Each structure stands twice: as structure tokens, then as C-alpha cells.
């Protein structure tokens, strides 16, 4: 492996891991923004990217928004203001489109690994096998009183490890990516898919690496891709000898975003009063509004409290 290849691989691992919010131990965590890895994107782009990677929903369902409007949690004026604000970016969407009782479309993980694609095509359970094996190992390794290196320890305990796998973690990850025929230009994206396939462990291991140091995440990725390459055994790979697959769609239905704009009381008050506040202040006020509403205060009372806090 050349120095350039090594540096590129390390950069790809670091940048892929930034999409996963680190998860602190329960003894010290207050809250974690699951979209912290997408803060450089517009909100709708961040939601679309997160849905493609994690298969998770970033907003409420249409039925929940309609219920919020019926209960007064969303005011009619706030909904009209949100529609007006979105008119240029999303022309043609009106109140009827938002209130129509359409079927909910569940979120779908479209940024999938080779094992997931193989499962879809052949009815296998390769991804589940990877998840179980890697999760079991992470639990064993993370709870050991004296932990060694992630990759070194896994390789030593794997029945085929010491005889067939490189001792160097960089060489091991590069070897598995080559077996899966992942081209250099797609490495970062593909590694992010593996991290997002096990987001809980990825988040914890990212925190542990930040806290303790070491090559934990690259060891984790070397382990998951090695197991994947072993399971597909040359029967599936990244491009299927055809043109590179298109990047998964990150487009998102704009209607929930309009609803969300109306739902967020702080954003509505900021616009109404012509104020400018930074994102940290905005987040703090969002949390205050949520807590007051959950405590049973009416929206109008919460609005007065927030307006006083902002002015």
C-alpha cells in the first residue's frame, strides 16, 4: 500500500465516521443531535441524506401533523405562513395538499451495503449475520477490563484470522474493499453505509476512539467488511461488472417540511418579529418550548414566554 493510498483510506474512514454522531455513556450524556454529521447541509438535504443512510424518519407523519393542527398545537396562521414561505421553493403545494389524508410512506434505507443488496436479490440473510457477529464482538470487546486493539483482538479470536488476514488494520480494510470491488472514488460512501448499518455501535465506538484514542473505527470497518467479503465469497460486489450504481436518492417529500416549519413555534415567532438569533439560541428555545408544551401550557402562553425571552 502506497503512502497516498494509506492517507486516502484514513481520510475516507475519518470523513465517513463524521456522519455518525458520537454516543456518550449514559452517565454523562444529556442529548445528542442525530443529524450533527449533516450540519453543513440544508435541513431538507440533511433529512434526505439521513433517511438514505439510516432508514429513519426525521419528521412526524402526516397524520400526526394533522392531529397537531386539530388540537391547536399548530395554529392555522402558522400553517399559512409556512405555506407562503415555501411558495417559491415548492410552488403548487397548497393547504389541500397538506390536509389530504394520504397514506404514510415509511422511511427507506437506500444507501445499502453489498450484503443487503444480495439479501434482496436472493432471499439470504447476510446482513443480519454480519450484524449479529459484529454486535456480539463489540459487546465482548467493549466490556473487557483490559482491552487491546479492536482489529488485533478480533483477528486473534477469529478461526481463520491469523492464518489468512493481514495483521495491519489498514491492509486488512484495503484487502476487503478490493475483494468487494469497491473503487477508490466510492470508498468513503461505502464505509459510511457500513457504519450506518450498525449506528448504535458505530456511535459508541466513535466516542470511545475520541476518548481513548487508537484505531477503533478503522478496526470496526475492517471487521465488518472482512466478514461481508467472506460471506458473499465472490458472488456479489460493488458494481456487478457494470456501470457504477447511481448514488442513492436523498430527495424528500416537501410537505412534511412545510408542516414542520408550522410546527416549530420558535421559527414562527422569529419570522413574525423580524428577529435574528443564532442556531444555538434557537435550539435552546426549541427545547424550552417543547418542555412547556409537554407540561400542559397552551401554545399562546408559551409564545408569550418565548417572545419575552427573545426580545
C-alpha angles and dihedrals in degrees: 000000000000123000089249092053091047093050092047092050093049091048090050092052093048095047093044091052092053088072089065115076109226115246116221122208114274089249092068109020123104102170138333125209104228089202095053090113090060100048091119090064132076112263095254091048091049091051092048093048092047092049091051092050103036104022088230134139117241098187139037124276120264090251092054092051092049089050090051090054092048092050094048094248084120114040120220089235091054090052092051090048091051091050091050092049091051097044096098097044095040108026118185097034111119139169091276091059090055097045097044110113097237123168115266115249109216118225116265130207103226099165094081135170124241090258091055092050090049090051091052093049100041107024093244128141101224096133092052090050090052092047094050095046095045094043091051090050094047090052092050095045097043093052098047114117090223111030122192128194112318097230096037092052094047093047091050092053097041110100092228097029110098093038099048111017129077116253090218111082094213091053090047094053092045091049093052092047089051091050089052090047094234106165121225093252091058100042097098094048092046094049089051089056091055092048091048092049088068101026097163096056092038090054093048094046091048090055091046091051091049089048102039104020124220134110096294101138096044087049090051091050093046088053097048095045092044091054090046093051090048093050098047088044096195095312095106136025143165103281104017087227089291134098116311111277116254116258110264114267115259096184114132132198106261095213096078088049091057090048090049091052089055091044094055105084095189094056091049093051093046091054093042093053096039092239131155120212130166122250094256092055089045091053092049091052091047089056092047091050092049093051093048093048091048088051089059102258114148120251091246092054092047089050091055091050092049094046090052090049093051099045 
